[in-house]
């Protein structure tokens, strides 16, 4: 059951867990940097606080999902040395069903963190774009409620989700439905900055930073599309085809890329401030150096000329700033 050849992804259970934990460790580092930078800059507007809270909630729920997977995969690892009982298989199916709630919540909370952050990032939108932002906010919240409702009530009674007779999210009807809602939500979220870009005068570095943010955000969409393209033909051919590892692998990539995309704009702002401080420090150092040179030049532009007589007395004559001697 847990042999690599029997998994629906070309990776072992240990490798799958290692990958998911590594990606979430990367997200944790960038999330801490974002929270630290927001507090250091005293960014305490409601949009920042809500966005940070949604991001932290998304990360915690994602970690809970990985822990649930680890518990479930432990049953698979046990199958290498002894026979797994039907009760244990049912427990693994129950954990998979619970993990569906966690995966959807982690996905949509990271989307919500990005949308709410737009209210801080773009405070002076045109009336048209402001309405579009309201639309995206409502659409994101509405699709989240819908997928949770779909996951909960597609299979009735609910216990058929883990007794092997029904699959709420991995069938040929629900999979395209929630997958396309997920993809279109991400696309709607990415469209708003694209509308604003043509109104901004950006340098090369700023443009490169935005390209990186868009690229990371687009990886979330690519992962969602790849999951659908990978899973849908399998379940269309065989409704009982093994897809759980494929589903969880692409979901992990999608969630972590979405979380990273939320963190990167704050990091970019911090790097810009650090660069400005460096330029200011360099300018101040250059100014101090120029003042020092002027002071040294002023001291050295004093000459001693003989007054006359045999006592060897001299008088000091100051040179003008142009370097010419006073006569």
N, C-alpha and C positions, 0 to 999 in steps of 0.2 A: 504493500500500500504506500509506503513512504520511499520506496526506491526511486531514484532520480528518473529512471526510464518510465515510471508509472505516473510521474507528475505531468501536469498539462503545461508546464513551462520547462525550458532547458536549463534548470538550475535545481540544486538540492534544497531540501527544507532548511538546512543550516545556512546555505548561501542566501536564500530568500530572506530569512530573518536578519542576517548580517547586513544585507543591502538596505532593508527598511530602517534598521536602527541607525545605520550610517547617514542616510538621507535626513532622518529626523534630528540627528546630532548637528548636522549642518544647519538645519532650520533653527535649532535652539540657539546656536551661536549668533546668527543674524537677528533673531528675535530679541535676544538680550541686548545686542547693540542698538537696535531700534528703540527699545524701551529706555535704555540708558541715555541715548541721545535726546529723546523727547523730553525726558525729565531734566537733563542738563540745560536744555534750551528753554525750560519752563513752558513747554507746550501743554497747556491744560485746558484747551478748548473742549467743548462737549464732543465734537467730532473726533478729536484725537483720543479722548478717553474711551469713547465707544469703540472706535476702530482697534485700539490696543486691546481692549477687553475681548472683542470678538476674535482677534488673532490668538490671544493666549488661550481662550476657550477652544478654538480650533486645534491648537497644538496639543492641549491636554487630552482632548477627545481622540486625536490621532494616536497619541501614545497609548491610550486605553485600548484602541483598536489593535495596535500591534501586540499589546500584552494579551489580549483575547486570542489573537492568532497564535501567539507562542504557546498558550495553554492548549489550543486545539492541535497545533503541530506536535506537541508533546505526545498526544495520543498516536499520531502517525509514527513518531520515533519509537514508541513502545511496540508498534507492530513489527519492528525488525527482530525483536527477540521473543515475542509471544503473541498469541492470537488476541486481537481486540474484540471484545464482546459487543453484541448488538446494542447494549445500553450505552457503551462508550461511544459507539458510532452515532447514536442518537444525540448524545451530549455534544459531540463535534458539530452535528447539524444545527443544534440549538445555538451553539456559539457562533456559527456562521450567520444565522438569522439575526442574532443580536448585533453582530459586527456590522451588518448592513445599516442599522441605525447610526452606528458610530461613524462609518465611512461617509454616509450622506451628510451627517451633521458637520464633520470636519471639512468636507468639500464646501458646503454652502456658507459656513461661518467664515471661512477664508475669503470667499467672494464678498460677503457682507462687509468684512473688514476693509477690503479694497474700495467698495462703493462708498462707504462712510468716509473714508480717507479723502475721497474726491471733494467732499464738502469743505475740507480744510485746504486742500491743494489748489482748488479753483473757486475762490470765494466770489469772484466778480464775473460770473457767467452771464451770457446774454439770456434774455427771457426764454428763447427757444431751447438753448442748451440746458437751462435750469429745469425746464419741463421735461427734457429728455432724461436728466439725472433723476428726477422724481419717478419717471417711468421705470428706469433701470432698478431703482431701489424697490419699488413695488413688485416688479417682475421677479427679482431675486428672492424676495420674501415669499411671494406666491408660489414659485416653483419649488422652494424648499418644503413648504407645507404640503404641496401636492405629492412630492416623491415620498415623504414620510407617510402620508395617507395611503398611497399606493402600496408601499411596502407592508403596511399594517393590515390592510383589508382586502388585498387581492385574493389571498388564499383564505378561505373560510370553511370550517373553523380554523383559528390561527395556528393550532398545533400541527396542521398538515404541512406547515413550512419545515418542520424538522422530523417528520416521520417518513419523509421520502416520497410523498404523494403530490406535492405541489412546491413550486419555486416562485416566489413573489417577484423577483427581479431578474431572473435568468431564463425567461421564456421569450418566445418570438413576438409577443405583444408588448409586454412591459419593458423589455430591454431597449427596443428602439425609442419608446416613448420617453423614458426618463433620460436616456442618453442624449437625444436631440435637445431636450429641454436644458440639460446640463451644458451642452456645447453652445447653444444659442445664448445662454446666460453669460458665458465667458466672452463670447463675441460682442455682445451688447456692452459689456463692461470695458472692453478694449477700444471700442469705437469712440467713446467720448474724448480721450486724449488725442486721438487722431484728428478729430474735428478742431481741436484747439491748437494743434501744432502749427498750422499755416498762419496763425495770428502772432506767433512768437518769433523773435529774432534770436536765433540760437547759434552759438559758436560750435566749432567742431567737437570739442570735448563734451559740451552739453548734449549735442546730438548723438554722440557715441554712447553717452550714459543712458539716454532714452531708448536707443536701439537695444541695449543690453536688457533693460527692463521689459521692453516689448517682447524680446526673444524669450526670456524666462517665462513671461506670461503666456506666450504662444505654445510653449512646451506643455502646459497644462491642457490646452485644447488638443494638441497632437496626441497626448496620452489618452484622452477621452475618445478620440477618433480611432486610435490604434486598438483600444480595448473593444470597441464595438466591431471593428473589422475583423478582429481576431476571434471573438466569441460568437457573433451572430451566425456565421456559416456552420459552426459546429453544432449549435443547438437547433438550427433549422434542419440539419441532417439527422441529428439524434438528440431528442429533448433531454435525455439523461447523460449527455456527454460531460466528461469532467472538465469544469471550467473554473473551479474555485480559486486555484493558484494564479491563473491568468488574470482573473478579475481583481484579486487582491494586489498583484504586482503592479498593474497599470493604475489602480486606484491610489496606491502609495505614491507613485511617481506624480500623478495628477495633483494630489493634495499637497505634497511637499513643494512642487514647482509653484503652485498657487500661493502658498505661504511665503516663499522666497520673493515672489513678485511684489507682495505687499510690503516686505521689509526693505527692499532695495531703494525706493525713492527717499526714505529717511536717511539711508546711508549716503546716498548721493548728495543730499543737502549738507550733511556733516562734512563730507570731503570738500565740497565747495567752500564752506566756511573755513575749514582748515587751510585751504589754498589761499583764501583771502587774508587770513591771519599771517601766513607765511610771507605773502607779498608785502603786507603792511610792515612786518618786522624787517624785511629786506630793505624797504624804502626808508624806514627809520634809521637802520644801520648805515645806509648810504648817506643819508643826511648828516648823521653824526660824524661820519668820516670826512665829509666835505667841510663841515664846520671846524673839525680838528685841523685839517690841512690849511684852512684859512688862518686859524690862530697861529699855527707854526710859521706860515708865510709872513704874518704880521710881525712876529717876533724876529724873524730872520731878515726883515727888510729895514733894519736899523744899521747904519754904517757909522764908523768913527772917522772923523776928519781932523787933521791937526789944526789947532787954533793959531799957532804961531809962537815964536819965542823959543827959548832954549830949554824951558822946563818940561817940554814934551806933552803939554796938556792937549786933550782932544775934546771935540764937541760931537754929540750924537745927532744925526740927521735922519728923519723917517722918510721912507720911500712911499710914494703913492701906491694905491692898489693896482695900478696898471703895470707896476714894476719899473717905472722910470724914476731916476733920482731927482730929488728936489734940489734946485740950484740956489 
